[in-house]
Amino acid sequence: MTVYRFRFKFDPEPTSRWRDIRVGAERTIDELQSTINNAFGLDDNHLWFIGADEDYWKSDVKYLCPHEEGTPGAEPLRPGEQIERAGETTVGELADQLGLEQYDRICYLYDYGDEWRFYAICKEIDHSAPSDTEPTVVNEKGNTIEQYQPPGAVDPSLPDPLGTFPETAIPTADLEAIEDRDDVQHVISLLSIETGFGTVSERFLIQYDDAGYLLENYPDGWEVVEEIDGEDKAEEELLGELATMTREYHAEIAEMASAVQGRAFDDETAEAMNVELEYELDERGYGHL
């Protein structure tokens, strides 16, 4: 006989946008997560996890969504990290594992691209209510979240047609479709990730008739990392410059990772990031670039 009442707060606006949710100890974390998303107006099409306190990615324990099981992301990212299955773990088990008491906190991160962040305060533990109580919103403040741009909205900082895309990782099938446009010569995914919803890209290059771009998916959406003027350049020349630029960018990422993590990454690290690029160049007959 235990029911928890959590106040889930939208991390960027914790005092003006929150939801109180009561949930029985026998309900799964997966069930709780669905109620959270519905309460805040989010879809349920992306990966997520729940962790301890407000630690998010640094949490020592992560309860991963069922769609991430069996993927590389389901493996611990650092020594000592504990991975649990949200679909098989109850809220009561989570509370026991984390030693959760009244006023303690947990965190929830939804969508690894946009990173919608929430933290929850355990406001009440009721030992007189049925443990199978369904997750229910009992109080709230603030509007729902506008997860995507309104239909027809265009991000002017991105080349057409990318400005009309959602701010999340793009399905590789959608990238391949862009190559059918008359003004697009090449679209190459540089960082493809297998998810429970299919393969998506977090980084890619696109070559138009007169320009080339390298784009990365950041928490706030897609951004142009590098741009090359292709005016008066042949297709192969521009593609070669894009390939060189991409290799240099990957080398910079490896160098920054070395500085942050305090350990050296050799040339093989950058070469591993270039695997998709080299494969696509070879498939298109430009393996010499």
JORARA-V827794 format. One record per residue. N is the residue number from 1. RES is the residue in one small letter. PHI is phi in degrees with one decimal (NA if undefined). PSI is psi in radians with two decimals (* if undefined). OMEGA is omega as a letter, one per 40 degrees, with the letter a starting at -180 (none if undefined). Layout:
n: [N | N]
res: [RES | RES]
phi: [PHI | PHI]
psi: [PSI | PSI]
omega: [OMEGA | OMEGA]
This chain:
n: [1 | 2 | 3 | 4 | 5 | 6 | 7 | 8 | 9 | 10 | 11 | 12 | 13 | 14 | 15 | 16 | 17 | 18 | 19 | 20 | 21 | 22 | 23 | 24 | 25 | 26 | 27 | 28 | 29 | 30 | 31 | 32 | 33 | 34 | 35 | 36 | 37 | 38 | 39 | 40 | 41 | 42 | 43 | 44 | 45 | 46 | 47 | 48 | 49 | 50 | 51 | 52 | 53 | 54 | 55 | 56 | 57 | 58 | 59 | 60 | 61 | 62 | 63 | 64 | 65 | 66 | 67 | 68 | 69 | 70 | 71 | 72 | 73 | 74 | 75 | 76 | 77 | 78 | 79 | 80 | 81 | 82 | 83 | 84 | 85 | 86 | 87 | 88 | 89 | 90 | 91 | 92 | 93 | 94 | 95 | 96 | 97 | 98 | 99 | 100 | 101 | 102 | 103 | 104 | 105 | 106 | 107 | 108 | 109 | 110 | 111 | 112 | 113 | 114 | 115 | 116 | 117 | 118 | 119 | 120 | 121 | 122 | 123 | 124 | 125 | 126 | 127 | 128 | 129 | 130 | 131 | 132 | 133 | 134 | 135 | 136 | 137 | 138 | 139 | 140 | 141 | 142 | 143 | 144 | 145 | 146 | 147 | 148 | 149 | 150 | 151 | 152 | 153 | 154 | 155 | 156 | 157 | 158 | 159 | 160 | 161 | 162 | 163 | 164 | 165 | 166 | 167 | 168 | 169 | 170 | 171 | 172 | 173 | 174 | 175 | 176 | 177 | 178 | 179 | 180 | 181 | 182 | 183 | 184 | 185 | 186 | 187 | 188 | 189 | 190 | 191 | 192 | 193 | 194 | 195 | 196 | 197 | 198 | 199 | 200 | 201 | 202 | 203 | 204 | 205 | 206 | 207 | 208 | 209 | 210 | 211 | 212 | 213 | 214 | 215 | 216 | 217 | 218 | 219 | 220 | 221 | 222 | 223 | 224 | 225 | 226 | 227 | 228 | 229 | 230 | 231 | 232 | 233 | 234 | 235 | 236 | 237 | 238 | 239 | 240 | 241 | 242 | 243 | 244 | 245 | 246 | 247 | 248 | 249 | 250 | 251 | 252 | 253 | 254 | 255 | 256 | 257 | 258 | 259 | 260 | 261 | 262 | 263 | 264 | 265 | 266 | 267 | 268 | 269 | 270 | 271 | 272 | 273 | 274 | 275 | 276 | 277 | 278 | 279 | 280 | 281 | 282 | 283 | 284 | 285 | 286 | 287 | 288 | 289]
res: [m | t | v | y | r | f | r | f | k | f | d | p | e | p | t | s | r | w | r | d | i | r | v | g | a | e | r | t | i | d | e | l | q | s | t | i | n | n | a | f | g | l | d | d | n | h | l | w | f | i | g | a | d | e | d | y | w | k | s | d | v | k | y | l | c | p | h | e | e | g | t | p | g | a | e | p | l | r | p | g | e | q | i | e | r | a | g | e | t | t | v | g | e | l | a | d | q | l | g | l | e | q | y | d | r | i | c | y | l | y | d | y | g | d | e | w | r | f | y | a | i | c | k | e | i | d | h | s | a | p | s | d | t | e | p | t | v | v | n | e | k | g | n | t | i | e | q | y | q | p | p | g | a | v | d | p | s | l | p | d | p | l | g | t | f | p | e | t | a | i | p | t | a | d | l | e | a | i | e | d | r | d | d | v | q | h | v | i | s | l | l | s | i | e | t | g | f | g | t | v | s | e | r | f | l | i | q | y | d | d | a | g | y | l | l | e | n | y | p | d | g | w | e | v | v | e | e | i | d | g | e | d | k | a | e | e | e | l | l | g | e | l | a | t | m | t | r | e | y | h | a | e | i | a | e | m | a | s | a | v | q | g | r | a | f | d | d | e | t | a | e | a | m | n | v | e | l | e | y | e | l | d | e | r | g | y | g | h | l]
phi: [NA | -150.4 | -130.3 | -105.1 | -116.3 | -106.0 | -102.8 | -87.0 | -111.5 | -70.5 | -52.9 | -69.7 | -137.0 | -66.1 | -92.2 | -111.2 | -144.9 | -151.0 | -138.5 | -92.1 | -126.9 | -96.8 | -148.1 | -73.2 | -62.1 | -87.7 | -79.6 | -78.2 | -63.0 | -59.5 | -66.0 | -62.8 | -61.9 | -61.1 | -68.9 | -59.9 | -61.5 | -62.1 | -68.1 | -98.5 | 81.7 | -95.7 | -77.9 | -131.2 | -110.0 | -131.7 | -74.8 | -161.4 | -152.6 | -115.2 | -133.9 | -86.4 | 49.7 | -116.0 | -85.1 | 47.9 | -63.3 | -89.1 | -61.7 | -73.2 | -127.8 | -127.5 | -102.3 | -89.2 | -67.3 | -56.7 | -68.1 | -90.3 | -62.6 | 85.5 | -100.5 | -56.8 | -67.8 | -81.4 | -89.2 | -56.1 | -84.7 | -150.5 | -57.9 | 87.7 | -74.1 | -108.5 | -109.8 | -124.2 | -98.5 | -65.3 | -75.1 | -115.7 | -110.5 | -85.1 | -62.7 | -64.0 | -66.2 | -58.3 | -60.8 | -67.9 | -65.5 | -92.8 | 63.3 | -72.2 | -125.8 | -56.1 | 78.5 | -74.0 | -125.5 | -130.4 | -126.3 | -139.0 | -119.4 | -116.8 | 73.2 | -67.2 | -83.5 | -82.2 | 53.3 | -75.6 | -111.5 | -136.5 | -127.0 | -127.8 | -102.8 | -77.0 | -78.2 | -156.4 | -123.9 | -103.4 | -90.0 | -108.3 | -103.3 | -61.0 | -71.0 | -95.5 | -57.8 | -67.1 | -60.5 | -140.6 | -77.8 | -112.8 | -162.7 | -159.4 | -148.1 | 91.9 | -76.0 | -70.7 | -92.9 | -85.9 | -71.5 | -121.6 | -62.7 | -59.1 | -52.3 | 91.3 | -69.0 | -127.5 | -86.9 | -69.4 | -80.1 | -109.8 | -67.8 | -64.7 | -98.4 | -67.5 | -66.0 | -96.3 | -78.4 | -60.5 | -82.3 | -102.5 | -55.1 | -99.4 | -55.8 | -62.1 | -64.1 | -69.2 | -65.5 | -61.6 | -66.9 | -63.8 | -65.1 | -75.6 | -68.7 | -65.1 | -92.5 | -112.0 | -97.2 | -146.6 | -133.0 | -126.2 | -72.5 | -111.4 | -145.8 | -93.8 | -129.4 | -83.4 | -125.9 | -67.2 | -109.9 | 114.0 | -88.4 | -125.0 | -115.8 | -104.0 | -156.4 | -158.3 | -116.5 | -135.3 | -117.1 | -96.5 | -63.6 | -126.4 | -165.3 | -135.1 | -136.4 | -112.8 | -121.5 | -130.7 | -92.0 | -99.4 | -53.3 | -91.5 | 123.1 | -78.6 | -135.6 | -79.5 | -81.5 | -141.2 | -137.9 | -124.8 | -75.2 | -104.5 | -60.3 | 66.4 | -112.3 | -71.4 | -55.6 | -67.2 | -62.5 | -66.9 | -64.5 | -62.6 | -67.4 | -64.6 | -64.4 | -62.6 | -60.8 | -65.0 | -62.2 | -66.4 | -65.7 | -65.5 | -64.8 | -65.9 | -61.4 | -62.4 | -66.4 | -67.0 | -62.4 | -62.2 | -67.2 | -70.3 | -90.0 | 72.4 | -143.5 | -79.2 | -111.6 | -82.9 | -62.4 | -64.3 | -64.9 | -65.7 | -63.0 | -64.5 | -71.3 | -91.2 | -57.4 | -65.4 | -60.9 | -64.0 | -63.0 | -66.6 | -61.7 | -64.8 | -64.7 | -91.5 | 84.9 | -120.8 | -63.4 | -79.7 | -75.2]
psi: [1.53 | 2.30 | 2.37 | 2.50 | 2.00 | 2.43 | 1.83 | 2.13 | 2.35 | 2.03 | -0.75 | -0.37 | 1.10 | -0.47 | -0.32 | -0.13 | 1.79 | 2.86 | 2.32 | 2.19 | 2.20 | 2.37 | 2.38 | 2.64 | -0.43 | -0.08 | 2.55 | 2.78 | -0.60 | -0.72 | -0.70 | -0.75 | -0.72 | -0.66 | -0.68 | -0.90 | -0.77 | -0.66 | -0.56 | 0.01 | 0.40 | 2.67 | -3.00 | 0.74 | 0.24 | 2.90 | 2.75 | 2.90 | 2.77 | 2.40 | -3.01 | 2.58 | -2.35 | 0.67 | -0.35 | -2.09 | -0.39 | 0.04 | 2.38 | -0.35 | 2.29 | 2.29 | 1.83 | 2.60 | 2.67 | -0.57 | -0.29 | -0.18 | 2.34 | -0.01 | 2.85 | -0.53 | -0.25 | -0.08 | 2.59 | 2.40 | -0.36 | 2.79 | 2.39 | -0.15 | 2.39 | 2.25 | 2.24 | 2.80 | 2.04 | -0.51 | -0.28 | 0.01 | 2.28 | 2.85 | -0.65 | -0.69 | -0.70 | -0.81 | -0.70 | -0.77 | -0.62 | -0.06 | 0.69 | 2.23 | 3.02 | 2.35 | -0.01 | 2.91 | 2.65 | 2.91 | 2.75 | 2.16 | 2.15 | 2.29 | 1.80 | -0.26 | -1.03 | -0.39 | 1.19 | 2.08 | 2.36 | 2.57 | 2.69 | 2.41 | 2.27 | 1.70 | -0.52 | 2.49 | 1.91 | 1.93 | 0.15 | -0.05 | 2.66 | 2.38 | -0.24 | 0.26 | 2.21 | 2.59 | 2.21 | 2.35 | 2.14 | -0.20 | 2.69 | 2.82 | 2.37 | 2.79 | 2.95 | 2.97 | 2.41 | 1.67 | -0.69 | 2.83 | 2.54 | 2.61 | 2.27 | -0.21 | 2.52 | 2.31 | 1.90 | -0.21 | -0.19 | 2.56 | 2.60 | 2.39 | 0.28 | -0.40 | -0.29 | -0.03 | 2.71 | 2.79 | 0.20 | 3.11 | 2.49 | 2.30 | 2.37 | -0.48 | -0.62 | -0.64 | -0.75 | -0.60 | -0.52 | -0.51 | -0.25 | -0.22 | 2.54 | -0.52 | 0.06 | 2.24 | -0.72 | 2.47 | 2.08 | 2.07 | 2.37 | -0.30 | 1.51 | 2.45 | 2.27 | 2.19 | 3.04 | -0.17 | 0.17 | -3.08 | 2.27 | 2.81 | 2.33 | -0.14 | 2.37 | 2.86 | 2.61 | 2.34 | 2.09 | -3.12 | -0.57 | 0.18 | 2.77 | 2.56 | 2.54 | 2.15 | 2.55 | 2.49 | 1.90 | 2.97 | -0.55 | 0.07 | -2.96 | 2.44 | 2.56 | 2.04 | -0.81 | 2.67 | 2.42 | 2.27 | 2.12 | 0.20 | 2.27 | 0.34 | 2.47 | 2.79 | -0.82 | -0.67 | -0.79 | -0.70 | -0.66 | -0.71 | -0.65 | -0.72 | -0.77 | -0.76 | -0.71 | -0.77 | -0.69 | -0.65 | -0.73 | -0.63 | -0.65 | -0.70 | -0.78 | -0.69 | -0.73 | -0.68 | -0.64 | -0.75 | -0.72 | -0.76 | -0.12 | 0.39 | 2.60 | 2.43 | 2.22 | -3.07 | -0.43 | -0.49 | -0.84 | -0.67 | -0.62 | -0.60 | -0.34 | 0.03 | -0.84 | -0.69 | -0.89 | -0.66 | -0.83 | -0.68 | -0.76 | -0.72 | -0.53 | 0.04 | 0.34 | 0.58 | -0.29 | -0.22 | *]
omega: [i | i | i | i | i | i | i | a | i | a | a | a | a | a | a | a | a | i | i | a | i | a | i | a | a | i | a | i | i | i | i | a | i | i | i | a | i | a | a | i | i | i | a | a | a | i | a | i | i | a | a | i | i | a | i | a | a | a | i | i | i | i | a | i | a | a | a | a | i | i | i | a | a | i | i | a | a | a | i | a | a | a | i | a | a | a | a | a | i | i | i | i | i | a | i | a | a | a | a | i | a | i | i | a | i | a | a | i | a | i | a | i | a | i | i | a | i | i | a | i | i | a | a | i | a | a | i | a | a | a | i | i | i | i | a | i | a | i | a | i | i | a | i | a | i | a | a | i | i | i | i | i | a | i | a | a | a | i | i | e | a | a | i | a | i | a | a | i | a | i | a | i | i | i | i | a | a | a | i | i | a | a | a | a | a | i | a | i | a | a | a | a | i | i | i | a | a | a | i | a | i | a | i | i | i | a | i | i | a | a | i | a | i | a | a | i | i | i | a | i | a | i | i | i | a | i | i | i | a | a | i | i | i | a | a | i | a | i | i | i | i | i | i | i | a | i | i | i | i | i | i | i | i | i | i | i | i | a | a | a | i | i | a | i | a | a | a | i | i | i | i | i | a | a | a | i | a | i | a | i | a | a | a | i | i | a | i | a | none]
